[in-house]
Amino acid sequence: METETVKSIQRTKSTLNPPQMLIIGFVCLIIVGTLLLKLPISTTSPISWLTALFTATSATTVTGLIVVDTPTAFTMFGKIVILTLIQVGGLGIMTFAILIFLVMGKKISIKQRLLVQNALNQNTLGGIIKLAKNLLIFSLLIELVVAFLLALYWGPKIGWQKGIFFSIFHTVSAFNNAGFSLWSDNLSRWVGDPIVNLLITFLIIIGGLGFTVLVNLWTARHVRELTLHTKFMLVGTLALNVFGFLMVLSLEFNNPGTIGHLPLGQKLWASYFQGVIPRTAGFNTVPIGHLRDATLFILILLMFIGAGSTSTGGGIKVTTFIALLLTIVKILKGEQDAVAFGRTIKDSIFIRAFALVVASLTSIFTAIFILTLTEKASFLSIAFEVVSAFGTVGLSTGLTPHLSVIGKLVIISMMFIGKLGPLTLVFSVGAPEIRNIRYPEGRLFIG
């Protein structure tokens, strides 16, 4: 009987596909994080299991939404647990697993390579282990340099011991696009500080570009050697950041609740910071709950688009958004193919982009509908909260701590879906089968 059970388990393990393994990995990490955060040593006062689960999920999915104040609710041990969850969740469970395997001198199997391929959203297995190693080394190096610079700046201001830990924590949180802060007012006290604004947004932008883009930028000797994906990400990131900056500046310029009372220089820094942040990092230097409705709507749009593929950020991704725009342009022009930077883009990419957006909107609309039934809040606040969770952003108008039990469970689900991607969850149910059977064409009238 025991032998049959073992064989059954082995068969089950062997039939798990990469998306399923990825989901199991994140679930296990969240469970471990929940158990650690529930320990008395982790908190200054007892917290509920739901609060521990919410915090662990938010850290693992690098979202940043909080139901309790991080600096006052958690001890140093609890903060280190959160920091570890952010780092492992942001850079990827499989990336760290590969590092452990390499240190132990173990060979990386094909199945493990497939898991890394799926986790990093790569098309081929070629060079996948080298990419994972470069990803980890580059990420840790960037974090080390910026943490050192922040420590030099914060050390004399808040004390060296506190300054060093705060620098490490905020560097990891920013690079992984998490948005967790060790100040109760987040980064509002640094609203007009050029050094803090530049270093934090630098980490967010670098982390949001995606590791394949960073590797391509590092290895390319000429612009011609940049891939189409890299060009899309660079142009798209610049355009969205400039758009966000200009919209926040123009819409909030005279708002006394946000930047209206600030000098011009600080208005510019605050607008720049909040224009970059919705790209999946939940820091803030102005109170989000005081933003105008029009500004919140713009931030929802930016949060939905998100960062880059294979990055630490969430959302539908910049390249998906650009692919949809190119599809619209192609249809309006009546052209057969979409062309960008001298390259023809396959229709299969547009189909996948469309499927991703539909799946994402379905998840978002479902969550919004449930929260409108369970929460006493405005529709815009609910929509903002849901999209923030889906985009793993972490910005909130102040609704998060007041969510009902059902509301918290819904937001936890949205953070999980946003981190893994709705298509990953769909494919985990069963990999799509390719069939060569073709049926007669039918006609539909669209529009």
LUMKETI-147889 format. One line per field, with one value per residue (C-alpha): residue number from 1; chain; x, y, z. Coordinates in steps of 0.001 Angstrom, whole numbers, plus 500000, padded with zeros to 6 digits. Example, Ala and Ser with C-alpha at 12.3 -4.5 7.8 and 13.67 -1.06 7.14 Angstrom:
2
milum: 1_2
rogu: A_A
x: 512300_513670
y: 495500_498940
z: 507800_507140
***
This chain:
447
milum: 1_2_3_4_5_6_7_8_9_10_11_12_13_14_15_16_17_18_19_20_21_22_23_24_25_26_27_28_29_30_31_32_33_34_35_36_37_38_39_40_41_42_43_44_45_46_47_48_49_50_51_52_53_54_55_56_57_58_59_60_61_62_63_64_65_66_67_68_69_70_71_72_73_74_75_76_77_78_79_80_81_82_83_84_85_86_87_88_89_90_91_92_93_94_95_96_97_98_99_100_101_102_103_104_105_106_107_108_109_110_111_112_113_114_115_116_117_118_119_120_121_122_123_124_125_126_127_128_129_130_131_132_133_134_135_136_137_138_139_140_141_142_143_144_145_146_147_148_149_150_151_152_153_154_155_156_157_158_159_160_161_162_163_164_165_166_167_168_169_170_171_172_173_174_175_176_177_178_179_180_181_182_183_184_185_186_187_188_189_190_191_192_193_194_195_196_197_198_199_200_201_202_203_204_205_206_207_208_209_210_211_212_213_214_215_216_217_218_219_220_221_222_223_224_225_226_227_228_229_230_231_232_233_234_235_236_237_238_239_240_241_242_243_244_245_246_247_248_249_250_251_252_253_254_255_256_257_258_259_260_261_262_263_264_265_266_267_268_269_270_271_272_273_274_275_276_277_278_279_280_281_282_283_284_285_286_287_288_289_290_291_292_293_294_295_296_297_298_299_300_301_302_303_304_305_306_307_308_309_310_311_312_313_314_315_316_317_318_319_320_321_322_323_324_325_326_327_328_329_330_331_332_333_334_335_336_337_338_339_340_341_342_343_344_345_346_347_348_349_350_351_352_353_354_355_356_357_358_359_360_361_362_363_364_365_366_367_368_369_370_371_372_373_374_375_376_377_378_379_380_381_382_383_384_385_386_387_388_389_390_391_392_393_394_395_396_397_398_399_400_401_402_403_404_405_406_407_408_409_410_411_412_413_414_415_416_417_418_419_420_421_422_423_424_425_426_427_428_429_430_431_432_433_434_435_436_437_438_439_440_441_442_443_444_445_446_447
rogu: A_A_A_A_A_A_A_A_A_A_A_A_A_A_A_A_A_A_A_A_A_A_A_A_A_A_A_A_A_A_A_A_A_A_A_A_A_A_A_A_A_A_A_A_A_A_A_A_A_A_A_A_A_A_A_A_A_A_A_A_A_A_A_A_A_A_A_A_A_A_A_A_A_A_A_A_A_A_A_A_A_A_A_A_A_A_A_A_A_A_A_A_A_A_A_A_A_A_A_A_A_A_A_A_A_A_A_A_A_A_A_A_A_A_A_A_A_A_A_A_A_A_A_A_A_A_A_A_A_A_A_A_A_A_A_A_A_A_A_A_A_A_A_A_A_A_A_A_A_A_A_A_A_A_A_A_A_A_A_A_A_A_A_A_A_A_A_A_A_A_A_A_A_A_A_A_A_A_A_A_A_A_A_A_A_A_A_A_A_A_A_A_A_A_A_A_A_A_A_A_A_A_A_A_A_A_A_A_A_A_A_A_A_A_A_A_A_A_A_A_A_A_A_A_A_A_A_A_A_A_A_A_A_A_A_A_A_A_A_A_A_A_A_A_A_A_A_A_A_A_A_A_A_A_A_A_A_A_A_A_A_A_A_A_A_A_A_A_A_A_A_A_A_A_A_A_A_A_A_A_A_A_A_A_A_A_A_A_A_A_A_A_A_A_A_A_A_A_A_A_A_A_A_A_A_A_A_A_A_A_A_A_A_A_A_A_A_A_A_A_A_A_A_A_A_A_A_A_A_A_A_A_A_A_A_A_A_A_A_A_A_A_A_A_A_A_A_A_A_A_A_A_A_A_A_A_A_A_A_A_A_A_A_A_A_A_A_A_A_A_A_A_A_A_A_A_A_A_A_A_A_A_A_A_A_A_A_A_A_A_A_A_A_A_A_A_A_A_A_A_A_A_A_A_A_A_A_A_A_A_A_A_A_A_A_A_A_A_A_A_A_A_A_A_A_A_A_A_A_A_A_A_A_A_A_A_A_A_A_A_A_A_A_A_A_A_A
x: 500000_502865_504601_501448_501035_504636_504195_500969_502718_505580_503132_501392_504710_505726_502486_502776_503478_505717_502815_501508_504961_505333_501994_502867_506196_504554_501836_504482_506463_503324_502438_505940_505810_502412_503643_506745_504826_502338_505118_505154_508754_507586_505075_504874_501357_499414_497958_495292_496043_494327_496577_499649_498412_497627_501055_502905_501009_501609_505355_505748_503858_505834_502642_502953_499332_499196_496434_498677_501420_504651_507108_504994_503279_506373_509594_513039_512581_509209_510675_513506_510905_509041_512333_513197_509762_510093_513525_512647_509217_510576_513570_511770_511726_513309_516184_517213_516639_519013_521641_521381_521659_524755_526421_525749_527242_524056_523064_520041_517487_515371_512276_513987_515111_511509_510439_513002_511947_508333_509214_511316_508830_511437_510745_513683_515721_519021_521110_518304_520576_523119_520295_519117_522646_523184_519785_520654_524183_523116_520158_522182_524938_522504_520849_524222_525378_522154_521822_525360_524500_521273_523102_525634_522744_520380_523054_523943_520260_518616_521584_523947_522504_518959_520104_521883_518898_516440_518647_518791_515053_513938_516453_515156_511573_512115_514103_511523_508729_507174_506480_506839_508261_509603_508118_504448_504010_505812_508239_506185_508904_511233_508758_511168_514449_516248_518562_515824_513509_516173_517589_514209_512749_515990_515532_511859_512526_515456_513479_510461_512293_512729_515875_516018_516087_518896_520944_520383_521442_524552_525648_524603_527446_525222_521607_521126_521820_518907_515987_512495_511343_514058_513137_509460_510280_512567_510194_507116_508654_509821_506452_504419_506653_506507_502737_502330_504487_502654_499205_499937_501540_498683_495819_497247_499023_496464_495241_496058_495656_498596_501084_499161_500891_504402_507007_507438_510571_508884_505786_507962_509658_506353_504736_507702_507727_503986_504085_506671_505292_502059_504260_503913_505751_503520_505618_504110_505336_501846_498650_496963_493568_493665_494304_491584_489315_490785_494304_493183_491727_495059_496891_494462_495331_499073_498725_496790_499528_502269_505925_507900_507816_510329_510507_509709_506541_502997_500170_499422_502937_504080_504703_501166_499765_501907_500916_497247_497889_499681_496745_494327_496558_496867_493086_492404_494931_493597_497064_497716_500737_501762_505265_507464_511149_511397_510061_506801_504981_503225_499473_499990_501487_498397_496126_498040_497985_494237_493694_495799_493861_490471_491503_492876_489757_487564_489475_489362_485651_484773_486759_485255_481746_482322_483823_480927_478727_480950_482665_481347_483443_483127_483286_486475_488232_487253_488372_491652_492260_491532_493703_496472_496379_496246_499131_501067_501440_500463_498988_495773_493372_493195_490714_493026_492999_489190_488454_486078_487226_485812_487363_490811_490495_489510_492506_494795_493506_494057_497635_498314_496717_498551_501942_501633_499459_495958_497218_499648_496731_494674_497535_498071_494667_495829_498340_496661_496683_497585_495210_495616_491883_490429_486748_485012_485327_482398_481727_480901_480006_482172_481514
y: 500000_502332_501642_502427_505715_506722_505863_507851_510887_510531_510372_513495_515326_514351_515622_519101_521676_524761_527168_524769_524428_528219_528653_526010_527747_531110_529542_527780_531013_532889_530164_530226_534032_533936_531504_533595_536880_535295_534487_536687_537659_539260_541773_544417_543196_540104_540188_537985_535140_537127_540138_537896_536278_539646_541068_537941_537929_541644_541215_538037_539518_542771_544800_546962_547184_547091_546558_547503_550122_548296_550337_550199_546807_544688_544143_544024_540280_540869_543560_541223_538554_541092_542166_538538_537868_540966_539934_536310_537154_539969_538253_534921_531721_529750_532225_531634_527889_527802_529675_527121_524245_525776_526417_522796_521649_519975_519713_521661_519316_520051_520363_522916_524818_524829_526297_529085_529662_530011_532208_534564_534458_533355_531744_529333_527248_528393_530345_530322_529388_532030_534585_533575_533925_537298_538434_537650_539068_542276_542795_542328_544579_547394_547058_547108_550289_552236_551039_552322_555726_555992_554987_557768_560211_558936_557909_561441_562428_559553_557745_555270_552042_553015_554645_551503_549224_551738_552085_548324_547885_550730_549768_546192_547434_549941_547700_544945_547484_546619_549989_548866_551672_551916_555378_555656_558492_556409_558828_562013_563628_563447_565005_567677_565853_565343_562553_560364_561011_560172_557076_555525_556187_554954_551610_551455_552196_549745_547033_547715_547496_543740_541675_540708_544413_545091_542173_543367_546918_545561_543342_545489_547468_549416_550532_548035_545209_546189_543785_544885_544133_546382_549254_548889_548946_551977_554055_552910_553507_557001_557928_556628_558280_561650_561274_560448_563368_565912_564673_564713_568159_569699_568068_568574_571916_573889_571077_572193_568603_567337_569667_572973_574349_573320_575580_575069_572944_570534_570417_569220_566549_565345_565171_563316_560825_560124_559939_557128_555252_553855_551709_549129_550551_551746_554501_557951_561422_562973_561632_559450_559837_563592_563296_564539_561966_562731_562047_558781_557746_558423_556430_553530_553511_553541_550819_548634_548961_548271_547547_545288_541580_539597_542599_542848_544810_543784_544952_543770_544981_547824_545601_544202_547737_548734_545558_546473_550002_548633_546299_549229_551236_548270_547823_551532_551715_548524_546991_543266_543385_545576_546961_548655_549591_547822_544542_542728_541568_538198_538026_535414_538142_540313_537371_536621_540315_540469_537285_538688_541963_540225_537833_540737_542877_539915_539436_543154_543612_540528_541830_545319_543861_541826_544773_547062_544567_544128_547492_550907_553012_554982_553140_554978_554027_550385_550377_552038_549429_546480_547715_548582_544991_543514_545701_544798_548530_549054_552541_553069_555895_554606_551777_548821_548844_549167_546236_543542_539931_539182_542358_541386_537897_539400_541764_538886_536950_539958_540410_536733_536891_540113_538693_535417_536743_535520_533504_531591_530600_529584_527517_525860_524193_522593_523479_524540_521771_522539_520803_520637_520317_523273_524073_526099_529853_531812_535550_537903_541582_543534_547097
z: 500000_500907_497590_495638_497503_496752_493081_492990_494468_491998_489092_490412_490686_487201_485714_487223_484533_485079_485828_488476_490043_490030_491792_494383_495024_495693_497855_499972_500357_501430_503951_505446_505591_507291_509946_510643_510860_513283_515745_518882_518068_514790_516133_518825_519675_518537_515014_513460_511060_508303_508922_508810_505596_504006_504896_503742_500437_499915_500541_498460_495520_496004_496227_499332_500475_504286_506845_509798_510047_509152_511290_514465_514152_513435_515360_513771_513206_511539_509303_508257_507398_505234_503626_502793_501322_499115_497859_497146_495732_493581_492028_491832_493798_490958_490625_494226_493869_490883_492908_495741_493257_491673_495043_496035_492730_491539_487897_486691_485145_482069_484249_486481_483389_482186_485515_485225_481618_482701_485686_483535_480650_478108_474732_474685_477119_475617_478141_480706_483637_482670_482519_486004_487416_485736_486970_490574_490470_488710_491058_494230_492887_492057_495472_497228_495475_496022_499638_500241_498760_500757_503946_503403_503038_505755_508279_509479_509504_511419_512973_511322_512693_511776_508541_507285_507915_506475_503394_502825_503416_501132_498432_498276_498464_495640_493286_493643_493155_496530_498147_501784_503918_507464_507924_508863_506352_503703_501972_502424_504563_501536_499096_497856_498408_495052_496277_497755_494798_492220_493941_494723_491250_489642_491407_490472_486792_486584_488336_486134_482801_483059_483294_479630_478750_481214_479868_476299_477215_478909_476025_473040_471496_469111_468888_466052_468515_470748_470456_469501_473047_474510_472169_473069_476778_476595_474490_476397_479829_478893_477362_480312_482911_481136_480728_484430_485511_483343_484347_488096_487839_485847_487766_491270_490774_492807_495085_498679_499914_497836_496125_495962_499091_498003_496341_492600_492982_495395_493176_490318_492442_493903_490457_489010_491892_491790_487991_488118_491143_489578_487353_490202_493235_496061_497603_497954_498871_498844_500491_497856_499514_498825_495093_492761_491128_487708_489026_490613_487255_485522_488199_487704_483997_484725_487381_484953_482310_484839_484176_481852_481213_483367_485703_489394_488554_487704_485437_481928_480990_478766_475742_475962_475953_472966_471112_471532_470288_467219_466581_466636_464294_461935_461799_461310_458468_456909_456845_456937_459254_462165_461768_464387_464206_460854_462211_461468_464593_464479_464930_467658_469864_469431_470218_473416_474377_473820_475841_478692_478784_478697_481477_483526_483104_483985_487247_488040_487276_489345_492338_492034_491903_495078_496959_496013_497878_500931_501477_502498_500154_496935_493640_492652_495911_495402_491767_492769_495481_493166_490284_492751_494030_490514_489343_492526_493091_496710_496479_498421_499133_502723_502208_502908_506757_506763_504433_505665_505957_502507_501157_502432_500943_497584_497625_498620_495593_493316_494530_493838_490383_489581_490518_488599_485792_484912_481943_484179_486368_483339_481888_485279_484909_481691_479015_475783_473204_469627_467238_463470_462835_460909_460496_457773_458304_459690_459483_462326_462140_464615_465781
***
